[in-house]
Amino acid sequence: MVRKLITLVMISTGLALSACNTVKGVGEDIKSVGEAGDRAT
């Protein structure tokens, strides 16, 4: 289960970082990934 969660977080982080264009966007993307991780646990 932990392995699947880590994989999901890594994929989400990669997609989020590749999708944003500004420093503000990076912050928002990181925040959303963190919130998704909180919901998953």
DADAFEN-V38490 format. One record per backbone hydrogen bond with DSSP energy under -1.0 kcal/mol. NH is the residue of the N-H (numbers start at 1). CO is the residue of the C=O. Records with the same first field share a line. If there is no record, write none. Layout:
NH = CO  CO
//
This chain:
5 = 1
6 = 2
7 = 3
8 = 4
9 = 5
10 = 6
11 = 7
12 = 8
13 = 9
14 = 10
15 = 11
16 = 12
17 = 13
18 = 14
19 = 15
20 = 16
26 = 22
27 = 23
28 = 24
29 = 25
30 = 26
31 = 27
32 = 28
33 = 29
34 = 30
35 = 31
36 = 32
37 = 33
38 = 34
39 = 35
40 = 36
41 = 37
//
